[in-house]
Amino acid sequence: MEKAIEIRDLCVSYGNNRVLENINLTVEKGEYLGIMGPNGGGKSTLLKSVLGLIPITSGEVKIFGNSVKQNKKTLGYVPQFSAMDKKFPITVREVVQTAFLKHGLHPLFRFGKEHKTEAEKVLSDVGLG
């Protein structure tokens, strides 16, 4: 089997506080893995270190045999939030419209009518009209 994730002697620290120590794990391609544990047990820290979102203190993480830096564009992470930020309201249509942004958002940018129309069509196509 091909190794999808390989972690060897992983250690992660926040300042002087070591939160993960000597973690070893291999996940083969096609396997499913559940990570369970108490709050503060290091689950999110482990995932963030595998994704390269936080620096590791020592050890090695490989994704399909490559370093985390080589895989940054092929991995994704959707964090869990317990509360919604009501200061940043955004509709589903607006989220879909972001697909039309070629160079990111700019001050005073507004989506045109054609963007809104296309977003509505896409949402309708997937049953979310």
N, C-alpha and C positions, 0 to 999 in steps of 0.2 A: 504494500500500500504506500501511497504518496503521503508524506507528512504535510499537512496543511498549516499547522502551527507547532512550533517547537520552542520551548522555553527551557533554558538551562541556567540554573543557579541564579535566578533573578532576585535582585534586592532593590527595593525602592525606599527612599527616605524623604521625609518632609523636614528639612532642616536637620536637626540632630535626632529626630524621631524616626527610627526604622519601622516602617509599616508592613513591608513584605520582606521575607528573608529566605533565601535559598529555595525558591519555587522552581520546581521541575515539572513539566507537563508536555505531553505530545498528543496532538489531535490529528488523526488520520483524515484524509480527504473523504467526505461523505459521512463522517461521524457527526452526531449531535452531542452537544455538551451543555449541561446546565450548571451554573455556578450559584450555589446557595450558601447562605451563612447569615450571621447576625448583623445588625446595623453596626457599621464601623469595623467590620471584619476584613475589609480590603478588597471586596469584590470589584467595586468601581475603579479602584486604584490599579488592580490587575488588568482590567480591560483597557484603561487609559494608557497603561504602559505598553501593552501589546499594540495599541493603535499609534503609539508614538506621540500621544498628546501630553505626556509628562515624561521627564527624563528618568532613566533608570540609574541607580547608583552603581550596580555591577551586574554582571551576567549577560545573557544574550537572548534575543527574541528573533526568531526567523518565521517568515510567512512564505510558504511554498519555497523554502530554501533561500529566500532573499531577506535582506535586512528590512527593518521597519521603514527606513528612509526610502528604500526602493519601492515600497508598497503603498506609500501615502495616498496615491491617487486611486488605488483599487479597493481601499477599505473605507467603511463608513461607520458612523456611530450616532445613534439617536438616544440621547440621555432621557431619563425619566424625571419628570418634574411633578411635584405634588401640588403646585399652585400655578395658575395661569397669570401672566403679567398683563393686567388690564390696561396698562399704560401703552401697550403695543398691540392695539386691536388690528387684526388683519383678516380678511375674508378668504374663503377657499379660492374664489375667483382671483383674488390678488396674488395668492400663492402661485396659482397656475400661470398668471401673467408674468411672473418673474422668469419664466422660461424664455421670454422674448428679450430679456436684457442681455445684450452682447458684451457690454463693457462695465457692468455694474450700475448701481444707482448713482445719480448725480443730483446735486441740489436743484430744486424746482422741477425735477423730471416728472412728467405726467404720461400715463399710458394713453395711447390714442384709441379712437373708437374701434379701429380694426383689431387692436389687441384684445379689447373687451369682447368683441364679437367672436374672435377665434377662441378665447378662453371659454366662453359660454358653449361653443360647439364641442370643444374637447370634453368639458364636464358633462354635456348631454350624451356624448358618445360612450362614456363610462357609467351612465346612469345616475349622475349627480346633478343634473340640470335643475 
